């Protein structure tokens, strides 16, 4: 079992780093996308990620049921989940119990046979948000990241494209 958590700010290079790590394992990598193209700008971002990765990835789109997809794709190549913070946002929007889902994920990760690389955003380094929803999201993201980092074998923080090993 290999679980790697890669965190960083927006446009820090964390996805590119995660792709590199996923390709370092044998087998065809699986890209588990949590984003939904709900507007033209997000559609462009997704297209940019796909173009950069190339066509040698198996792609799975999963806005909510992450644990199920990890189970379904286990024993294949490395799975790259990009990203946990979008998954969290989807859970909050769907009014699902995000804490219970994060616990399920944390319990499922050590049981995986194929490597899992998870990308997440570090959102707690800025100012305190001025509205309750943004504070709820920031706090939930911080707790989620702590939980997943706790079960990960490796944790990296990416700044300006440079990875720093935390664990």
PyMOL commands that place a pseudoatom at each C-alpha (Angstrom):
pseudoatom trace, name=CA, resn=UNK, resi=1, chain=A, elem=C, hetatm=0, pos=[0.000, 0.000, 0.000]
pseudoatom trace, name=CA, resn=UNK, resi=2, chain=A, elem=C, hetatm=0, pos=[1.310, 3.417, -0.992]
pseudoatom trace, name=CA, resn=UNK, resi=3, chain=A, elem=C, hetatm=0, pos=[-0.691, 6.537, -0.167]
pseudoatom trace, name=CA, resn=UNK, resi=4, chain=A, elem=C, hetatm=0, pos=[0.791, 9.908, -1.083]
pseudoatom trace, name=CA, resn=UNK, resi=5, chain=A, elem=C, hetatm=0, pos=[-0.841, 13.249, -0.249]
pseudoatom trace, name=CA, resn=UNK, resi=6, chain=A, elem=C, hetatm=0, pos=[0.318, 16.269, -2.244]
pseudoatom trace, name=CA, resn=UNK, resi=7, chain=A, elem=C, hetatm=0, pos=[-0.850, 19.673, -1.060]
pseudoatom trace, name=CA, resn=UNK, resi=8, chain=A, elem=C, hetatm=0, pos=[-0.159, 23.274, -1.980]
pseudoatom trace, name=CA, resn=UNK, resi=9, chain=A, elem=C, hetatm=0, pos=[-1.793, 26.492, -3.038]
pseudoatom trace, name=CA, resn=UNK, resi=10, chain=A, elem=C, hetatm=0, pos=[-3.542, 27.333, -6.299]
pseudoatom trace, name=CA, resn=UNK, resi=11, chain=A, elem=C, hetatm=0, pos=[-1.249, 26.953, -9.323]
pseudoatom trace, name=CA, resn=UNK, resi=12, chain=A, elem=C, hetatm=0, pos=[1.571, 25.698, -7.123]
pseudoatom trace, name=CA, resn=UNK, resi=13, chain=A, elem=C, hetatm=0, pos=[2.398, 22.750, -9.401]
pseudoatom trace, name=CA, resn=UNK, resi=14, chain=A, elem=C, hetatm=0, pos=[0.821, 20.126, -7.164]
pseudoatom trace, name=CA, resn=UNK, resi=15, chain=A, elem=C, hetatm=0, pos=[-1.142, 18.403, -9.975]
pseudoatom trace, name=CA, resn=UNK, resi=16, chain=A, elem=C, hetatm=0, pos=[1.895, 18.231, -12.218]
pseudoatom trace, name=CA, resn=UNK, resi=17, chain=A, elem=C, hetatm=0, pos=[3.898, 16.763, -9.316]
pseudoatom trace, name=CA, resn=UNK, resi=18, chain=A, elem=C, hetatm=0, pos=[1.149, 14.215, -8.619]
pseudoatom trace, name=CA, resn=UNK, resi=19, chain=A, elem=C, hetatm=0, pos=[1.082, 13.169, -12.279]
pseudoatom trace, name=CA, resn=UNK, resi=20, chain=A, elem=C, hetatm=0, pos=[4.844, 12.617, -12.178]
pseudoatom trace, name=CA, resn=UNK, resi=21, chain=A, elem=C, hetatm=0, pos=[4.536, 10.524, -9.026]
pseudoatom trace, name=CA, resn=UNK, resi=22, chain=A, elem=C, hetatm=0, pos=[1.658, 8.447, -10.466]
pseudoatom trace, name=CA, resn=UNK, resi=23, chain=A, elem=C, hetatm=0, pos=[3.635, 7.705, -13.640]
pseudoatom trace, name=CA, resn=UNK, resi=24, chain=A, elem=C, hetatm=0, pos=[6.547, 6.423, -11.543]
pseudoatom trace, name=CA, resn=UNK, resi=25, chain=A, elem=C, hetatm=0, pos=[4.576, 3.293, -10.618]
pseudoatom trace, name=CA, resn=UNK, resi=26, chain=A, elem=C, hetatm=0, pos=[4.133, 0.334, -12.985]
pseudoatom trace, name=CA, resn=UNK, resi=27, chain=A, elem=C, hetatm=0, pos=[0.905, -0.107, -14.932]
pseudoatom trace, name=CA, resn=UNK, resi=28, chain=A, elem=C, hetatm=0, pos=[-1.447, 2.298, -16.642]
pseudoatom trace, name=CA, resn=UNK, resi=29, chain=A, elem=C, hetatm=0, pos=[-2.283, 5.196, -14.330]
pseudoatom trace, name=CA, resn=UNK, resi=30, chain=A, elem=C, hetatm=0, pos=[-5.883, 6.012, -13.440]
pseudoatom trace, name=CA, resn=UNK, resi=31, chain=A, elem=C, hetatm=0, pos=[-6.908, 9.664, -13.198]
pseudoatom trace, name=CA, resn=UNK, resi=32, chain=A, elem=C, hetatm=0, pos=[-9.812, 10.100, -10.770]
pseudoatom trace, name=CA, resn=UNK, resi=33, chain=A, elem=C, hetatm=0, pos=[-11.291, 13.531, -11.483]
pseudoatom trace, name=CA, resn=UNK, resi=34, chain=A, elem=C, hetatm=0, pos=[-13.553, 15.093, -8.877]
pseudoatom trace, name=CA, resn=UNK, resi=35, chain=A, elem=C, hetatm=0, pos=[-14.205, 18.322, -10.812]
pseudoatom trace, name=CA, resn=UNK, resi=36, chain=A, elem=C, hetatm=0, pos=[-17.397, 18.965, -12.711]
pseudoatom trace, name=CA, resn=UNK, resi=37, chain=A, elem=C, hetatm=0, pos=[-17.436, 21.294, -15.718]
pseudoatom trace, name=CA, resn=UNK, resi=38, chain=A, elem=C, hetatm=0, pos=[-20.289, 23.508, -14.545]
pseudoatom trace, name=CA, resn=UNK, resi=39, chain=A, elem=C, hetatm=0, pos=[-19.142, 26.535, -16.557]
pseudoatom trace, name=CA, resn=UNK, resi=40, chain=A, elem=C, hetatm=0, pos=[-16.948, 27.395, -19.545]
pseudoatom trace, name=CA, resn=UNK, resi=41, chain=A, elem=C, hetatm=0, pos=[-13.949, 28.380, -17.421]
pseudoatom trace, name=CA, resn=UNK, resi=42, chain=A, elem=C, hetatm=0, pos=[-13.929, 25.042, -15.574]
pseudoatom trace, name=CA, resn=UNK, resi=43, chain=A, elem=C, hetatm=0, pos=[-14.378, 23.233, -18.882]
pseudoatom trace, name=CA, resn=UNK, resi=44, chain=A, elem=C, hetatm=0, pos=[-11.188, 24.965, -20.134]
pseudoatom trace, name=CA, resn=UNK, resi=45, chain=A, elem=C, hetatm=0, pos=[-9.281, 23.999, -16.968]
pseudoatom trace, name=CA, resn=UNK, resi=46, chain=A, elem=C, hetatm=0, pos=[-10.283, 20.353, -17.352]
pseudoatom trace, name=CA, resn=UNK, resi=47, chain=A, elem=C, hetatm=0, pos=[-9.288, 20.390, -21.030]
pseudoatom trace, name=CA, resn=UNK, resi=48, chain=A, elem=C, hetatm=0, pos=[-5.910, 21.868, -20.104]
pseudoatom trace, name=CA, resn=UNK, resi=49, chain=A, elem=C, hetatm=0, pos=[-5.270, 19.131, -17.548]
pseudoatom trace, name=CA, resn=UNK, resi=50, chain=A, elem=C, hetatm=0, pos=[-6.248, 16.445, -20.076]
pseudoatom trace, name=CA, resn=UNK, resi=51, chain=A, elem=C, hetatm=0, pos=[-3.990, 17.902, -22.769]
pseudoatom trace, name=CA, resn=UNK, resi=52, chain=A, elem=C, hetatm=0, pos=[-1.029, 18.083, -20.396]
pseudoatom trace, name=CA, resn=UNK, resi=53, chain=A, elem=C, hetatm=0, pos=[-1.482, 14.486, -19.208]
pseudoatom trace, name=CA, resn=UNK, resi=54, chain=A, elem=C, hetatm=0, pos=[-1.889, 12.971, -22.655]
pseudoatom trace, name=CA, resn=UNK, resi=55, chain=A, elem=C, hetatm=0, pos=[-4.023, 9.997, -23.599]
pseudoatom trace, name=CA, resn=UNK, resi=56, chain=A, elem=C, hetatm=0, pos=[-2.272, 7.200, -21.729]
pseudoatom trace, name=CA, resn=UNK, resi=57, chain=A, elem=C, hetatm=0, pos=[-4.414, 7.561, -18.590]
pseudoatom trace, name=CA, resn=UNK, resi=58, chain=A, elem=C, hetatm=0, pos=[-7.611, 5.734, -17.715]
pseudoatom trace, name=CA, resn=UNK, resi=59, chain=A, elem=C, hetatm=0, pos=[-10.052, 8.469, -16.672]
pseudoatom trace, name=CA, resn=UNK, resi=60, chain=A, elem=C, hetatm=0, pos=[-12.817, 8.204, -14.105]
pseudoatom trace, name=CA, resn=UNK, resi=61, chain=A, elem=C, hetatm=0, pos=[-15.025, 11.171, -13.233]
pseudoatom trace, name=CA, resn=UNK, resi=62, chain=A, elem=C, hetatm=0, pos=[-16.335, 10.958, -9.684]
pseudoatom trace, name=CA, resn=UNK, resi=63, chain=A, elem=C, hetatm=0, pos=[-17.688, 14.085, -8.010]
pseudoatom trace, name=CA, resn=UNK, resi=64, chain=A, elem=C, hetatm=0, pos=[-19.004, 12.268, -4.897]
pseudoatom trace, name=CA, resn=UNK, resi=65, chain=A, elem=C, hetatm=0, pos=[-18.450, 8.514, -4.560]
pseudoatom trace, name=CA, resn=UNK, resi=66, chain=A, elem=C, hetatm=0, pos=[-14.672, 8.513, -4.260]
pseudoatom trace, name=CA, resn=UNK, resi=67, chain=A, elem=C, hetatm=0, pos=[-14.309, 5.463, -2.014]
pseudoatom trace, name=CA, resn=UNK, resi=68, chain=A, elem=C, hetatm=0, pos=[-16.357, 3.332, -4.412]
pseudoatom trace, name=CA, resn=UNK, resi=69, chain=A, elem=C, hetatm=0, pos=[-14.187, 4.295, -7.393]
pseudoatom trace, name=CA, resn=UNK, resi=70, chain=A, elem=C, hetatm=0, pos=[-10.989, 3.565, -5.477]
pseudoatom trace, name=CA, resn=UNK, resi=71, chain=A, elem=C, hetatm=0, pos=[-12.339, 0.100, -4.690]
pseudoatom trace, name=CA, resn=UNK, resi=72, chain=A, elem=C, hetatm=0, pos=[-13.373, -0.470, -8.315]
pseudoatom trace, name=CA, resn=UNK, resi=73, chain=A, elem=C, hetatm=0, pos=[-9.965, 0.574, -9.693]
pseudoatom trace, name=CA, resn=UNK, resi=74, chain=A, elem=C, hetatm=0, pos=[-7.783, -1.169, -7.123]
pseudoatom trace, name=CA, resn=UNK, resi=75, chain=A, elem=C, hetatm=0, pos=[-5.153, -3.599, -8.399]
pseudoatom trace, name=CA, resn=UNK, resi=76, chain=A, elem=C, hetatm=0, pos=[-4.718, -1.549, -11.586]
pseudoatom trace, name=CA, resn=UNK, resi=77, chain=A, elem=C, hetatm=0, pos=[-2.100, 1.153, -11.990]
pseudoatom trace, name=CA, resn=UNK, resi=78, chain=A, elem=C, hetatm=0, pos=[-1.591, 4.011, -9.575]
pseudoatom trace, name=CA, resn=UNK, resi=79, chain=A, elem=C, hetatm=0, pos=[-4.681, 6.118, -8.977]
pseudoatom trace, name=CA, resn=UNK, resi=80, chain=A, elem=C, hetatm=0, pos=[-4.367, 9.896, -8.956]
pseudoatom trace, name=CA, resn=UNK, resi=81, chain=A, elem=C, hetatm=0, pos=[-7.235, 11.700, -7.209]
pseudoatom trace, name=CA, resn=UNK, resi=82, chain=A, elem=C, hetatm=0, pos=[-7.388, 15.340, -8.302]
pseudoatom trace, name=CA, resn=UNK, resi=83, chain=A, elem=C, hetatm=0, pos=[-8.563, 16.853, -6.100]
pseudoatom trace, name=CA, resn=UNK, resi=84, chain=A, elem=C, hetatm=0, pos=[-9.824, 16.318, -2.571]
pseudoatom trace, name=CA, resn=UNK, resi=85, chain=A, elem=C, hetatm=0, pos=[-10.868, 19.939, -2.030]
pseudoatom trace, name=CA, resn=UNK, resi=86, chain=A, elem=C, hetatm=0, pos=[-13.172, 19.848, -5.064]
pseudoatom trace, name=CA, resn=UNK, resi=87, chain=A, elem=C, hetatm=0, pos=[-14.549, 16.555, -3.749]
pseudoatom trace, name=CA, resn=UNK, resi=88, chain=A, elem=C, hetatm=0, pos=[-15.166, 18.239, -0.392]
pseudoatom trace, name=CA, resn=UNK, resi=89, chain=A, elem=C, hetatm=0, pos=[-16.898, 21.146, -2.114]
pseudoatom trace, name=CA, resn=UNK, resi=90, chain=A, elem=C, hetatm=0, pos=[-19.104, 18.678, -4.012]
pseudoatom trace, name=CA, resn=UNK, resi=91, chain=A, elem=C, hetatm=0, pos=[-20.005, 16.910, -0.761]
pseudoatom trace, name=CA, resn=UNK, resi=92, chain=A, elem=C, hetatm=0, pos=[-20.940, 20.193, 0.932]
pseudoatom trace, name=CA, resn=UNK, resi=93, chain=A, elem=C, hetatm=0, pos=[-23.009, 21.280, -2.075]
pseudoatom trace, name=CA, resn=UNK, resi=94, chain=A, elem=C, hetatm=0, pos=[-24.826, 17.917, -2.115]
pseudoatom trace, name=CA, resn=UNK, resi=95, chain=A, elem=C, hetatm=0, pos=[-25.454, 18.319, 1.640]
pseudoatom trace, name=CA, resn=UNK, resi=96, chain=A, elem=C, hetatm=0, pos=[-23.709, 15.034, 2.384]
pseudoatom trace, name=CA, resn=UNK, resi=97, chain=A, elem=C, hetatm=0, pos=[-21.973, 14.401, 5.684]
pseudoatom trace, name=CA, resn=UNK, resi=98, chain=A, elem=C, hetatm=0, pos=[-18.445, 15.405, 4.633]
pseudoatom trace, name=CA, resn=UNK, resi=99, chain=A, elem=C, hetatm=0, pos=[-16.923, 14.267, 7.933]
pseudoatom trace, name=CA, resn=UNK, resi=100, chain=A, elem=C, hetatm=0, pos=[-18.342, 10.770, 7.537]
pseudoatom trace, name=CA, resn=UNK, resi=101, chain=A, elem=C, hetatm=0, pos=[-17.143, 10.612, 3.904]
pseudoatom trace, name=CA, resn=UNK, resi=102, chain=A, elem=C, hetatm=0, pos=[-13.625, 11.714, 4.896]
pseudoatom trace, name=CA, resn=UNK, resi=103, chain=A, elem=C, hetatm=0, pos=[-13.590, 9.055, 7.619]
pseudoatom trace, name=CA, resn=UNK, resi=104, chain=A, elem=C, hetatm=0, pos=[-14.670, 6.430, 5.047]
pseudoatom trace, name=CA, resn=UNK, resi=105, chain=A, elem=C, hetatm=0, pos=[-11.846, 7.537, 2.765]
pseudoatom trace, name=CA, resn=UNK, resi=106, chain=A, elem=C, hetatm=0, pos=[-9.275, 7.464, 5.575]
pseudoatom trace, name=CA, resn=UNK, resi=107, chain=A, elem=C, hetatm=0, pos=[-10.379, 3.937, 6.483]
pseudoatom trace, name=CA, resn=UNK, resi=108, chain=A, elem=C, hetatm=0, pos=[-10.337, 2.747, 2.843]
pseudoatom trace, name=CA, resn=UNK, resi=109, chain=A, elem=C, hetatm=0, pos=[-6.892, 4.072, 1.904]
pseudoatom trace, name=CA, resn=UNK, resi=110, chain=A, elem=C, hetatm=0, pos=[-4.811, 1.627, 4.000]
pseudoatom trace, name=CA, resn=UNK, resi=111, chain=A, elem=C, hetatm=0, pos=[-6.743, -1.284, 2.423]
pseudoatom trace, name=CA, resn=UNK, resi=112, chain=A, elem=C, hetatm=0, pos=[-5.764, -0.318, -1.140]
pseudoatom trace, name=CA, resn=UNK, resi=113, chain=A, elem=C, hetatm=0, pos=[-3.320, -2.544, -2.986]
pseudoatom trace, name=CA, resn=UNK, resi=114, chain=A, elem=C, hetatm=0, pos=[-2.461, -0.159, -5.827]
pseudoatom trace, name=CA, resn=UNK, resi=115, chain=A, elem=C, hetatm=0, pos=[-0.874, 3.211, -5.047]
pseudoatom trace, name=CA, resn=UNK, resi=116, chain=A, elem=C, hetatm=0, pos=[-3.098, 6.239, -4.442]
pseudoatom trace, name=CA, resn=UNK, resi=117, chain=A, elem=C, hetatm=0, pos=[-1.834, 9.783, -4.942]
pseudoatom trace, name=CA, resn=UNK, resi=118, chain=A, elem=C, hetatm=0, pos=[-4.198, 12.449, -3.628]
pseudoatom trace, name=CA, resn=UNK, resi=119, chain=A, elem=C, hetatm=0, pos=[-4.029, 16.150, -4.497]
pseudoatom trace, name=CA, resn=UNK, resi=120, chain=A, elem=C, hetatm=0, pos=[-5.498, 18.719, -2.128]
pseudoatom trace, name=CA, resn=UNK, resi=121, chain=A, elem=C, hetatm=0, pos=[-5.378, 22.470, -1.685]
pseudoatom trace, name=CA, resn=UNK, resi=122, chain=A, elem=C, hetatm=0, pos=[-3.944, 24.186, 1.352]
pseudoatom trace, name=CA, resn=UNK, resi=123, chain=A, elem=C, hetatm=0, pos=[-6.603, 26.835, 1.993]
pseudoatom trace, name=CA, resn=UNK, resi=124, chain=A, elem=C, hetatm=0, pos=[-5.770, 27.783, 5.576]
pseudoatom trace, name=CA, resn=UNK, resi=125, chain=A, elem=C, hetatm=0, pos=[-2.775, 30.042, 4.980]
pseudoatom trace, name=CA, resn=UNK, resi=126, chain=A, elem=C, hetatm=0, pos=[-4.765, 33.163, 4.136]
pseudoatom trace, name=CA, resn=UNK, resi=127, chain=A, elem=C, hetatm=0, pos=[-7.054, 35.509, 6.003]
pseudoatom trace, name=CA, resn=UNK, resi=128, chain=A, elem=C, hetatm=0, pos=[-10.152, 34.354, 7.864]
pseudoatom trace, name=CA, resn=UNK, resi=129, chain=A, elem=C, hetatm=0, pos=[-13.013, 34.376, 5.343]
pseudoatom trace, name=CA, resn=UNK, resi=130, chain=A, elem=C, hetatm=0, pos=[-15.773, 36.928, 5.888]
pseudoatom trace, name=CA, resn=UNK, resi=131, chain=A, elem=C, hetatm=0, pos=[-18.727, 34.545, 5.512]
pseudoatom trace, name=CA, resn=UNK, resi=132, chain=A, elem=C, hetatm=0, pos=[-19.898, 31.411, 7.260]
pseudoatom trace, name=CA, resn=UNK, resi=133, chain=A, elem=C, hetatm=0, pos=[-19.889, 29.128, 4.195]
pseudoatom trace, name=CA, resn=UNK, resi=134, chain=A, elem=C, hetatm=0, pos=[-16.293, 30.003, 3.329]
pseudoatom trace, name=CA, resn=UNK, resi=135, chain=A, elem=C, hetatm=0, pos=[-15.203, 29.500, 6.957]
pseudoatom trace, name=CA, resn=UNK, resi=136, chain=A, elem=C, hetatm=0, pos=[-16.999, 26.144, 7.055]
pseudoatom trace, name=CA, resn=UNK, resi=137, chain=A, elem=C, hetatm=0, pos=[-15.208, 25.082, 3.864]
pseudoatom trace, name=CA, resn=UNK, resi=138, chain=A, elem=C, hetatm=0, pos=[-11.801, 26.283, 5.087]
pseudoatom trace, name=CA, resn=UNK, resi=139, chain=A, elem=C, hetatm=0, pos=[-12.208, 24.486, 8.414]
pseudoatom trace, name=CA, resn=UNK, resi=140, chain=A, elem=C, hetatm=0, pos=[-13.493, 21.289, 6.780]
pseudoatom trace, name=CA, resn=UNK, resi=141, chain=A, elem=C, hetatm=0, pos=[-10.603, 21.310, 4.295]
pseudoatom trace, name=CA, resn=UNK, resi=142, chain=A, elem=C, hetatm=0, pos=[-8.085, 21.696, 7.108]
pseudoatom trace, name=CA, resn=UNK, resi=143, chain=A, elem=C, hetatm=0, pos=[-9.596, 18.811, 9.064]
pseudoatom trace, name=CA, resn=UNK, resi=144, chain=A, elem=C, hetatm=0, pos=[-9.827, 16.640, 5.943]
pseudoatom trace, name=CA, resn=UNK, resi=145, chain=A, elem=C, hetatm=0, pos=[-6.181, 17.313, 5.069]
pseudoatom trace, name=CA, resn=UNK, resi=146, chain=A, elem=C, hetatm=0, pos=[-5.064, 16.437, 8.603]
pseudoatom trace, name=CA, resn=UNK, resi=147, chain=A, elem=C, hetatm=0, pos=[-7.058, 13.202, 8.520]
pseudoatom trace, name=CA, resn=UNK, resi=148, chain=A, elem=C, hetatm=0, pos=[-5.720, 12.057, 5.148]
pseudoatom trace, name=CA, resn=UNK, resi=149, chain=A, elem=C, hetatm=0, pos=[-2.159, 13.145, 5.996]
pseudoatom trace, name=CA, resn=UNK, resi=150, chain=A, elem=C, hetatm=0, pos=[-2.455, 10.972, 9.088]
pseudoatom trace, name=CA, resn=UNK, resi=151, chain=A, elem=C, hetatm=0, pos=[-2.951, 7.806, 7.011]
pseudoatom trace, name=CA, resn=UNK, resi=152, chain=A, elem=C, hetatm=0, pos=[-0.637, 8.750, 4.131]
pseudoatom trace, name=CA, resn=UNK, resi=153, chain=A, elem=C, hetatm=0, pos=[2.825, 7.230, 3.949]
pseudoatom trace, name=CA, resn=UNK, resi=154, chain=A, elem=C, hetatm=0, pos=[4.165, 10.353, 2.278]
pseudoatom trace, name=CA, resn=UNK, resi=155, chain=A, elem=C, hetatm=0, pos=[3.044, 13.990, 2.329]
pseudoatom trace, name=CA, resn=UNK, resi=156, chain=A, elem=C, hetatm=0, pos=[4.483, 16.696, 0.078]
pseudoatom trace, name=CA, resn=UNK, resi=157, chain=A, elem=C, hetatm=0, pos=[3.862, 20.451, 0.069]
pseudoatom trace, name=CA, resn=UNK, resi=158, chain=A, elem=C, hetatm=0, pos=[4.411, 22.080, -3.330]
pseudoatom trace, name=CA, resn=UNK, resi=159, chain=A, elem=C, hetatm=0, pos=[5.357, 25.751, -3.656]
pseudoatom trace, name=CA, resn=UNK, resi=160, chain=A, elem=C, hetatm=0, pos=[6.301, 27.375, -6.983]
pseudoatom trace, name=CA, resn=UNK, resi=161, chain=A, elem=C, hetatm=0, pos=[6.588, 23.921, -8.545]
pseudoatom trace, name=CA, resn=UNK, resi=162, chain=A, elem=C, hetatm=0, pos=[9.026, 22.723, -5.905]
pseudoatom trace, name=CA, resn=UNK, resi=163, chain=A, elem=C, hetatm=0, pos=[8.040, 19.809, -3.659]
pseudoatom trace, name=CA, resn=UNK, resi=164, chain=A, elem=C, hetatm=0, pos=[8.946, 19.781, 0.003]
pseudoatom trace, name=CA, resn=UNK, resi=165, chain=A, elem=C, hetatm=0, pos=[8.720, 16.457, 1.800]
pseudoatom trace, name=CA, resn=UNK, resi=166, chain=A, elem=C, hetatm=0, pos=[6.723, 16.756, 5.027]
pseudoatom trace, name=CA, resn=UNK, resi=167, chain=A, elem=C, hetatm=0, pos=[6.336, 13.072, 5.823]
for i in range(1, 167): cmd.bond("trace and resi %d" % i, "trace and resi %d" % (i + 1))
show_as sticks, trace
zoom trace
